[in-house]
Amino acid sequence: MKRNPTLLVLGLLSVAGLSLPFLVRGAGWTALFALVPLLCMERLADRTGMKHFWWCHYAVFLAWNLVTTFWVCNATLGGGLFAAVANALQMSLVFGSFRWVKRRMKGTVAYLYLAAAWIAWEKYYLTVAQISWPWLVLGNGFAGTVGLVQWYEYTGTLGGSLWIWCVNLALFGLMTALSDGRFHSEWNWKARVSSVVGTVLLVFAPMVVSAVIWNRYEETSDPLRVIIAQPNFDPYNKFGGMTQDQQNTVLLEQFDHALEGEEGPVLLLAPETFTGDIVVNNVEGSRTFRRFRSFLEEHPQAELLFGASTWEVFPGEDRPSANARMTGDGGWYETHNSAFVMNSAGRYSLYHKSKLVPGVEMLPYPSVLGPVDDRLLGGVSGRNVGQPEVSLLPFRAGNRTVPVGCAVCYESVYGEYCAGYVRKGAQLLTVITNDAWWGDTPGYRQHLAYSSLRAIETRRDIARCANTGISALIDQRGRILERTAWWEPAVLKGTVHLNERETFFVRAGDLVGRVSVFVFALLLLAAFVRRLNNR
């Protein structure tokens, strides 16, 4: 057998199977088989004594990253290439550690380590990593196939990653047993039946459970009116092509027309970073804030939730944080990507985005890399400062206050982080974003789909406002009920339903991730002990 062409075909099959769920709506099921060709590649390389196999599995992971997230290069070529190369490198390090463990722990234990190590790495990305790019977490592949994963309300997205690994490893084990002849020569009929039935159950039982949950789930019936404005400003011209006053006029005209005939409390949504003229120390000094207040005085039952690039000024010589920059008069300032909710009386609540995009919005390890960025690169990296934990934006709907969680753009990719809003009491989730940096590519569609997963995990309706689209209303099953077109000015009016109940995932957190970290650490320690004993 010619080894290289076989490896190439197997690698392409894995790339296709891993990429389709992120590119084609409804193709999430392909991930359940996508890792089998990669495992076959590894087995072939192991059987033939192939050297430097690392480059083969790295090529698979790099191709997967490039095919699915090439659109990042539209915003920043260097950043997009770095994200693909570095993310694929980490995937290969996980897979390479599996090959190291496999040489010391034979049988199924090494494959159990592979699944646990991969999910533990995804858990690390989703929680503590400062350089974090969890876009291709395996469980995200079901974002366009929400009917299969209604049980995310118990497991979260990493439950999907576990399902993918379990099915792929079961299929791979069955295939190798058949190809080696062990299925017939070494296994008795009970073992053969158990392996086949077990594999079938692994594939289809979660689908059946999901269907049962889907059919039994009842939406809450506590309605709230929302109006979402999609002004459709080109982000590359937004800060120079139009003045802020002109942009304010466009947005408020959209809201003014949409409010005709509305009665009762209504929440207005405007996109991320809509304005850049608000200083946190002097919010009332912003022309935009004052104009919004005047508009709301004409519509006293409405409140406005909008995004803003804000500044916070610190007089004096003491630097408030490693991310602070110096002002011209010797003081300091910090920047934030913020969300406001305000009413006609000028009362407002403020939230600073915490999950920041590495490089663009934040500099990882600023105390170490800050001097490098300042002296060698001219301070090009973003230095936004986020909150230490989530907080809510209260919407005063008549005689009651509705706690609202607002995920700003990239934050909507983080499942357990968004569950934090609900733990704080959020009855509704909103997402404000500006996805046009990537152009008309799969990026904004993938980002929209991830909001469906957040709806399932928390069982919260989601109102999503995007500057250029796609804005949407998503129900508690993760279904996109209404949506706008891409790159068109639009207004979306609808009703969301508030919910006070907490899902198991919200209450217990990411159990799959925590257990995977424990199993990974235990098996890695066992492999090291065995290596020492064999010396």
C-alpha positions as CSV (number, residue, x, y, z in Angstrom):
1,M,0.0,0.0,0.0
2,K,1.3,3.5,-0.9
3,R,1.3,5.2,2.5
4,N,1.4,8.9,1.5
5,P,-1.6,9.0,-0.8
6,T,-3.6,7.1,1.9
7,L,-2.6,9.6,4.5
8,L,-3.6,12.4,2.2
9,V,-7.1,11.0,1.6
10,L,-7.6,10.3,5.2
11,G,-6.5,13.8,6.2
12,L,-8.8,15.4,3.6
13,L,-11.7,13.4,4.9
14,S,-11.1,14.6,8.5
15,V,-10.8,18.2,7.4
16,A,-14.1,18.0,5.5
17,G,-15.9,16.3,8.3
18,L,-14.6,18.8,10.9
19,S,-15.3,21.8,8.7
20,L,-18.7,21.1,7.4
21,P,-20.5,21.7,10.7
22,F,-19.1,25.2,10.9
23,L,-19.8,26.0,7.2
24,V,-23.1,24.3,6.4
25,R,-26.2,24.7,8.5
26,G,-27.5,21.3,9.5
27,A,-24.3,19.4,9.0
28,G,-23.3,19.0,12.6
29,W,-23.7,15.3,12.4
30,T,-20.6,15.0,10.2
31,A,-18.4,15.7,13.3
32,L,-19.6,12.4,14.7
33,F,-17.4,10.6,12.1
34,A,-14.8,13.3,11.3
35,L,-12.1,12.1,13.7
36,V,-12.1,8.5,12.5
37,P,-9.9,9.2,9.5
38,L,-7.4,11.1,11.7
39,L,-7.2,8.2,14.1
40,C,-6.7,5.8,11.1
41,M,-3.9,8.1,9.9
42,E,-2.2,7.8,13.3
43,R,-2.7,4.0,13.4
44,L,-1.2,3.6,9.9
45,A,1.8,5.8,10.9
46,D,2.3,3.8,14.0
47,R,2.0,0.4,12.2
48,T,4.5,1.4,9.5
49,G,7.0,3.1,11.9
50,M,6.5,6.5,10.2
51,K,8.7,9.2,11.5
52,H,7.8,12.9,11.8
53,F,4.1,12.1,11.7
54,W,3.6,15.3,13.8
55,W,3.6,17.3,10.5
56,C,0.7,15.2,9.2
57,H,-1.7,15.8,12.0
58,Y,-0.6,19.4,12.3
59,A,-1.5,19.8,8.6
60,V,-5.0,18.4,9.3
61,F,-5.6,20.8,12.1
62,L,-4.1,23.8,10.3
63,A,-6.3,23.1,7.2
64,W,-9.4,22.8,9.5
65,N,-8.6,26.1,11.1
66,L,-8.0,27.9,7.7
67,V,-11.0,26.5,6.0
68,T,-13.4,27.4,8.8
69,T,-11.9,30.7,10.1
70,F,-10.1,32.2,7.1
71,W,-12.4,35.2,7.4
72,V,-10.5,36.5,10.3
73,C,-7.9,37.6,7.8
74,N,-10.4,40.1,6.3
75,A,-10.0,42.1,9.5
76,T,-6.4,41.5,10.2
77,L,-4.2,39.3,7.9
78,G,-1.5,38.8,10.5
79,G,-3.9,38.1,13.3
80,G,-5.9,35.7,11.2
81,L,-2.9,33.7,10.2
82,F,-1.5,33.7,13.7
83,A,-4.9,32.5,15.1
84,A,-5.0,29.6,12.6
85,V,-1.3,28.6,13.1
86,A,-1.3,28.9,16.9
87,N,-4.6,27.2,17.4
88,A,-3.6,24.3,15.1
89,L,-0.3,24.1,17.0
90,Q,-2.1,23.6,20.3
91,M,-4.4,21.0,18.8
92,S,-1.3,19.1,17.6
93,L,0.3,19.4,21.0
94,V,-2.7,17.7,22.5
95,F,-2.7,15.0,19.8
96,G,1.1,14.6,20.2
97,S,0.8,14.1,23.9
98,F,-1.7,11.3,23.2
99,R,0.9,9.6,21.0
100,W,3.4,9.9,23.9
101,V,0.9,8.4,26.3
102,K,0.0,5.7,23.9
103,R,3.6,4.4,23.9
104,R,3.4,3.9,27.6
105,M,-0.2,2.9,28.2
106,K,-1.6,0.4,25.7
107,G,-5.2,-0.3,24.8
108,T,-8.2,1.9,25.3
109,V,-6.6,4.0,28.1
110,A,-4.6,6.1,25.7
111,Y,-7.7,6.9,23.7
112,L,-9.5,7.8,26.9
113,Y,-6.6,10.2,27.6
114,L,-7.0,11.7,24.1
115,A,-10.6,12.6,24.7
116,A,-10.0,13.9,28.2
117,A,-7.0,15.9,27.2
118,W,-8.8,17.5,24.2
119,I,-11.8,18.6,26.3
120,A,-9.5,19.8,29.2
121,W,-7.8,22.0,26.6
122,E,-11.1,23.3,25.4
123,K,-12.1,24.0,29.1
124,Y,-8.8,25.9,29.5
125,Y,-9.6,28.0,26.5
126,L,-13.1,28.8,27.7
127,T,-12.1,29.8,31.2
128,V,-8.6,30.9,32.3
129,A,-6.6,31.3,29.0
130,Q,-5.7,35.0,28.3
131,I,-4.8,34.1,24.7
132,S,-8.1,32.4,24.0
133,W,-9.7,31.4,20.6
134,P,-12.5,28.8,21.4
135,W,-14.3,29.3,18.1
136,L,-13.6,25.7,17.0
137,V,-14.6,24.0,20.2
138,L,-15.9,20.7,18.8
139,G,-19.3,21.1,20.5
140,N,-19.9,24.4,18.7
141,G,-20.3,22.3,15.5
142,F,-23.9,21.6,16.5
143,A,-24.8,25.3,16.5
144,G,-26.6,24.9,13.2
145,T,-28.2,21.6,14.3
146,V,-29.8,22.6,17.6
147,G,-32.4,19.8,17.3
148,L,-29.7,17.3,18.1
149,V,-28.3,18.9,21.3
150,Q,-31.2,20.1,23.5
151,W,-29.4,18.3,26.3
152,Y,-26.8,21.1,26.3
153,E,-29.0,22.5,29.1
154,Y,-27.4,19.8,31.3
155,T,-23.9,19.5,29.8
156,G,-23.1,22.7,28.0
157,T,-21.1,22.8,24.8
158,L,-18.4,20.5,26.0
159,G,-21.0,17.8,26.3
160,G,-21.1,18.0,22.5
161,S,-17.3,17.6,22.4
162,L,-17.6,14.6,24.6
163,W,-20.3,13.1,22.4
164,I,-18.1,13.6,19.3
165,W,-15.1,11.9,20.9
166,C,-17.2,9.0,22.2
167,V,-18.8,8.2,18.9
168,N,-15.6,8.6,16.9
169,L,-13.6,6.4,19.3
170,A,-16.3,3.8,19.3
171,L,-16.5,3.7,15.5
172,F,-12.7,3.6,15.3
173,G,-12.5,0.7,17.8
174,L,-15.1,-1.3,16.0
175,M,-13.4,-0.7,12.6
176,T,-9.9,-1.8,13.9
177,A,-11.4,-4.9,15.5
178,L,-13.0,-5.8,12.2
179,S,-9.8,-5.1,10.2
180,D,-7.6,-7.0,12.6
181,G,-9.9,-10.0,12.7
182,R,-10.4,-9.7,16.5
183,F,-14.1,-9.1,16.1
184,H,-14.6,-12.7,14.9
185,S,-11.6,-14.5,16.2
186,E,-11.2,-13.2,19.8
187,W,-14.6,-11.7,20.7
188,N,-17.5,-14.0,21.7
189,W,-21.0,-13.2,20.5
190,K,-21.8,-11.2,23.7
191,A,-18.8,-8.9,23.1
192,R,-19.7,-8.5,19.4
193,V,-23.4,-7.7,20.1
194,S,-22.4,-5.3,23.0
195,S,-19.9,-3.4,20.8
196,V,-22.3,-3.0,17.9
197,V,-25.3,-2.1,20.1
198,G,-23.2,0.2,22.3
199,T,-21.9,2.1,19.2
200,V,-25.4,2.5,17.8
201,L,-26.6,3.8,21.2
202,L,-23.7,6.3,21.4
203,V,-24.7,7.7,18.0
204,F,-28.5,7.8,18.3
205,A,-29.4,7.9,22.0
206,P,-28.4,11.6,22.5
207,M,-30.5,12.4,19.4
208,V,-33.5,10.6,20.9
209,V,-33.0,12.3,24.3
210,S,-32.8,15.7,22.5
211,A,-36.0,15.0,20.6
212,V,-37.8,14.2,23.8
213,I,-36.6,17.3,25.5
214,W,-37.5,19.4,22.4
215,N,-41.1,18.1,22.4
216,R,-41.6,18.4,26.1
217,Y,-40.0,21.8,26.7
218,E,-42.6,24.5,27.3
219,E,-41.6,28.1,26.6
220,T,-42.3,30.5,29.4
221,S,-45.1,33.0,28.8
222,D,-43.9,36.2,30.3
223,P,-43.7,38.5,27.3
224,L,-41.6,41.7,26.8
225,R,-41.5,43.8,23.7
226,V,-38.2,44.6,22.1
227,I,-37.1,46.7,19.1
228,I,-33.7,46.0,17.5
229,A,-32.2,48.7,15.2
230,Q,-29.6,47.6,12.6
231,P,-28.2,50.9,11.3
232,N,-25.8,49.2,8.9
233,F,-22.7,51.4,9.2
234,D,-19.6,50.2,7.4
235,P,-17.2,49.7,10.4
236,Y,-14.2,50.7,8.2
237,N,-15.9,54.1,7.5
238,K,-17.9,54.4,10.7
239,F,-15.2,56.5,12.5
240,G,-14.5,58.8,9.6
241,G,-17.2,58.6,7.0
242,M,-20.0,60.0,9.2
243,T,-20.1,62.2,12.2
244,Q,-21.5,60.7,15.4
245,D,-24.4,63.2,15.3
246,Q,-25.3,61.8,11.8
247,Q,-25.1,58.3,13.0
248,N,-27.3,59.2,16.0
249,T,-29.9,60.7,13.6
250,V,-30.1,57.5,11.6
251,L,-30.5,55.3,14.6
252,L,-33.1,57.4,16.3
253,E,-35.1,57.8,13.1
254,Q,-35.2,54.0,13.0
255,F,-36.5,53.8,16.6
256,D,-38.9,56.6,16.1
257,H,-40.7,54.9,13.2
258,A,-40.7,51.6,15.0
259,L,-42.2,53.0,18.1
260,E,-45.3,54.2,16.3
261,G,-48.3,52.2,17.7
262,E,-46.3,50.6,20.5
263,E,-47.9,50.6,23.9
264,G,-46.3,49.6,27.2
265,P,-42.7,49.0,28.2
266,V,-40.3,48.3,25.3
267,L,-36.5,47.6,25.3
268,L,-34.6,49.3,22.4
269,L,-31.4,47.6,21.3
270,A,-28.5,49.4,19.4
271,P,-25.3,47.6,18.4
272,E,-21.9,47.3,19.9
273,T,-19.5,50.3,19.9
274,F,-22.2,52.5,18.5
275,T,-20.6,55.7,19.9
276,G,-17.2,56.6,21.1
277,D,-17.8,59.9,22.8
278,I,-18.6,58.8,26.4
279,V,-16.2,59.4,29.2
280,V,-17.1,57.1,32.2
281,N,-16.1,59.9,34.6
282,N,-18.5,62.3,32.9
283,V,-21.3,60.4,31.1
284,E,-23.6,63.4,31.1
285,G,-21.0,65.3,29.1
286,S,-21.5,63.1,26.1
287,R,-23.5,64.6,23.2
288,T,-24.8,61.2,22.3
289,F,-26.0,60.4,25.8
290,R,-27.8,63.7,26.1
291,R,-29.5,63.2,22.7
292,F,-30.6,59.7,23.6
293,R,-32.1,61.1,26.8
294,S,-34.0,63.7,24.9
295,F,-35.3,61.1,22.6
296,L,-36.4,58.8,25.5
297,E,-38.2,61.8,27.1
298,E,-40.5,61.6,24.1
299,H,-41.0,57.9,24.6
300,P,-41.0,57.5,28.4
301,Q,-41.9,53.8,28.4
302,A,-38.9,52.9,26.3
303,E,-35.4,52.2,27.6
304,L,-32.3,52.0,25.3
305,L,-29.5,49.4,25.5
306,F,-26.5,50.4,23.4
307,G,-22.8,49.7,23.0
308,A,-20.1,52.3,23.4
309,S,-16.3,52.6,23.2
310,T,-15.7,54.4,26.5
311,W,-12.9,56.2,28.3
312,E,-12.0,56.5,31.9
313,V,-9.6,59.2,33.0
314,F,-7.4,59.0,36.1
315,P,-5.6,62.2,37.1
316,G,-2.3,61.9,38.9
317,E,1.0,60.1,38.4
318,D,0.0,56.6,39.7
319,R,-0.8,54.2,36.9
320,P,-4.1,52.5,37.6
321,S,-3.4,49.3,35.7
322,A,-0.9,47.8,33.3
323,N,-3.3,48.6,30.4
324,A,-3.6,52.3,31.2
325,R,-2.1,54.7,28.7
326,M,-0.7,58.2,29.5
327,T,-2.6,61.4,28.7
328,G,-1.0,64.5,27.5
329,D,-1.1,66.2,30.9
330,G,0.6,63.4,32.8
331,G,-2.4,61.5,33.9
332,W,-3.7,58.2,32.7
333,Y,-6.7,56.8,30.9
334,E,-8.3,53.3,30.3
335,T,-10.5,52.3,27.5
336,H,-13.5,49.9,27.6
337,N,-15.9,48.2,25.3
338,S,-19.1,49.0,27.2
339,A,-22.8,48.5,27.2
340,F,-25.3,51.0,28.7
341,V,-29.0,50.8,29.4
342,M,-30.7,54.2,30.1
343,N,-34.1,55.6,30.6
344,S,-35.8,59.0,30.0
345,A,-34.7,60.3,33.4
346,G,-31.1,59.9,32.5
347,R,-30.6,57.0,34.9
348,Y,-28.2,54.4,33.5
349,S,-26.4,51.2,34.2
350,L,-23.0,50.3,32.7
351,Y,-21.2,47.1,31.9
352,H,-17.7,46.7,30.6
353,K,-17.0,43.7,28.3
354,S,-14.8,41.2,30.0
355,K,-14.0,38.5,27.3
356,L,-11.9,40.6,25.0
357,V,-10.4,39.6,21.6
358,P,-6.7,39.0,22.0
359,G,-4.6,41.6,20.2
360,V,-7.4,43.7,18.9
361,E,-9.0,44.6,22.2
362,M,-6.6,43.3,24.8
363,L,-2.9,42.6,25.3
364,P,-2.4,39.3,27.0
365,Y,-0.1,39.4,30.0
366,P,0.2,43.2,29.8
367,S,2.8,43.6,32.5
368,V,5.1,41.4,30.5
369,L,4.2,42.2,26.9
370,G,3.2,45.8,27.4
371,P,6.7,47.2,27.3
372,V,7.4,45.1,24.2
373,D,4.3,46.5,22.5
374,D,5.1,50.1,23.5
375,R,8.8,50.1,22.5
376,L,9.0,47.8,19.6
377,L,5.5,47.9,18.0
378,G,4.4,51.5,18.9
379,G,1.6,50.4,21.1
380,V,-0.6,48.9,18.4
381,S,-2.3,46.3,20.6
382,G,-5.7,46.9,22.1
383,R,-5.6,47.8,25.8
384,N,-9.3,47.6,26.8
385,V,-10.0,46.9,30.4
386,G,-12.9,44.6,31.3
387,Q,-14.8,43.8,34.5
388,P,-13.6,41.1,36.8
389,E,-17.0,39.4,36.7
390,V,-20.4,39.7,34.9
391,S,-23.0,42.2,36.0
392,L,-26.5,42.8,34.8
393,L,-28.3,45.8,33.1
394,P,-31.7,46.4,34.8
395,F,-34.6,47.3,32.5
396,R,-37.4,49.1,34.3
397,A,-40.5,47.7,32.7
398,G,-43.4,49.6,34.3
399,N,-43.7,48.6,37.9
400,R,-41.0,46.0,37.8
401,T,-37.3,45.7,37.0
402,V,-36.2,43.0,34.5
403,P,-32.5,41.9,35.0
404,V,-30.9,41.7,31.5
405,G,-27.6,40.0,30.6
406,C,-25.7,41.6,27.8
407,A,-23.0,39.7,26.0
408,V,-20.9,42.1,24.0
409,C,-19.8,40.4,20.7
410,Y,-17.1,37.8,21.4
411,E,-18.5,37.1,24.9
412,S,-21.4,35.1,23.3
413,V,-18.9,32.4,22.4
414,Y,-18.3,31.5,26.0
415,G,-21.1,29.2,27.4
416,E,-20.2,29.1,31.1
417,Y,-19.5,32.9,31.1
418,C,-22.9,33.6,29.6
419,A,-24.4,31.2,32.2
420,G,-23.0,33.6,34.8
421,Y,-25.5,36.3,33.7
422,V,-28.3,33.8,34.6
423,R,-26.7,32.9,37.9
424,K,-26.8,36.6,38.7
425,G,-30.6,36.6,37.9
426,A,-30.9,37.5,34.2
427,Q,-34.3,36.7,32.8
428,L,-33.3,37.7,29.3
429,L,-30.1,37.6,27.3
430,T,-29.0,40.1,24.7
431,V,-26.1,40.1,22.3
432,I,-24.8,43.3,20.8
433,T,-22.2,43.0,18.1
434,N,-20.5,44.5,15.0
435,D,-19.6,41.6,12.7
436,A,-18.9,43.5,9.5
437,W,-15.1,43.6,10.0
438,W,-15.1,40.1,8.4
439,G,-17.1,40.9,5.3
440,D,-19.7,38.6,3.7
441,T,-18.0,35.4,5.0
442,P,-19.1,32.5,7.2
443,G,-17.8,34.4,10.2
444,Y,-21.0,36.4,11.1
445,R,-23.2,33.4,10.4
446,Q,-21.1,31.2,12.7
447,H,-21.3,33.9,15.4
448,L,-25.1,34.1,15.1
449,A,-25.4,30.4,15.4
450,Y,-23.4,30.3,18.6
451,S,-26.1,32.4,20.2
452,S,-28.5,29.5,19.7
453,L,-26.3,27.3,21.9
454,R,-26.4,30.0,24.6
455,A,-30.2,30.0,24.5
456,I,-30.3,26.2,25.0
457,E,-27.7,26.2,27.8
458,T,-29.5,28.8,29.8
459,R,-33.1,28.5,28.4
460,R,-33.2,32.2,27.9
461,D,-34.7,34.1,24.9
462,I,-32.0,36.1,23.1
463,A,-32.4,39.4,21.4
464,R,-29.4,39.9,19.1
465,C,-28.5,43.3,17.6
466,A,-25.8,43.5,15.0
467,N,-24.7,46.7,13.3
468,T,-24.7,45.2,9.8
469,G,-26.6,41.9,10.5
470,I,-27.6,39.4,11.3
471,S,-29.9,40.7,14.0
472,A,-32.3,38.1,15.4
473,L,-34.8,36.9,18.0
474,I,-33.9,33.4,19.3
475,D,-36.2,31.4,21.5
476,Q,-35.4,29.1,24.5
477,R,-35.0,26.1,22.2
478,G,-32.3,27.9,20.2
479,R,-34.6,28.5,17.2
480,I,-34.0,31.7,15.2
481,L,-37.6,32.9,15.0
482,E,-36.9,36.2,13.2
483,R,-33.8,37.6,11.5
484,T,-32.7,40.5,9.4
485,A,-30.8,40.4,6.1
486,W,-27.0,41.0,6.0
487,W,-25.7,44.4,5.1
488,E,-29.1,46.2,5.0
489,P,-30.5,48.8,7.3
490,A,-33.3,47.1,9.2
491,V,-35.5,47.2,12.3
492,L,-36.7,44.1,14.0
493,K,-39.8,44.2,16.3
494,G,-40.9,41.3,18.3
495,T,-41.7,39.7,21.7
496,V,-39.3,37.8,23.9
497,H,-40.3,35.7,26.9
498,L,-38.7,36.2,30.2
499,N,-37.6,33.2,32.3
500,E,-36.6,32.9,35.9
501,R,-35.8,29.1,36.0
502,E,-32.2,27.9,36.0
503,T,-31.0,24.9,34.0
504,F,-28.8,22.2,35.4
505,F,-25.9,23.7,33.5
506,V,-26.4,27.1,35.0
507,R,-26.6,25.7,38.5
508,A,-23.8,23.1,38.3
509,G,-21.5,24.7,35.8
510,D,-19.4,22.9,33.3
511,L,-19.2,19.4,34.9
512,V,-18.0,17.8,31.7
513,G,-15.0,20.1,31.5
514,R,-14.1,19.7,35.2
515,V,-14.3,15.9,35.1
516,S,-12.2,15.9,31.9
517,V,-9.5,18.0,33.5
518,F,-9.4,15.5,36.4
519,V,-9.2,12.5,34.1
520,F,-6.6,14.1,31.9
521,A,-4.4,15.0,34.9
522,L,-4.8,11.5,36.4
523,L,-3.9,9.7,33.2
524,L,-1.0,12.0,32.4
525,L,0.4,11.4,35.9
526,A,0.0,7.6,35.4
527,A,1.9,7.8,32.2
528,F,4.8,9.6,33.8
529,V,4.9,7.1,36.6
530,R,5.0,4.2,34.2
531,R,7.7,5.9,32.2
532,L,9.8,6.3,35.4
533,N,9.2,2.6,36.4
534,N,10.3,1.4,33.0
535,R,13.6,3.2,33.2
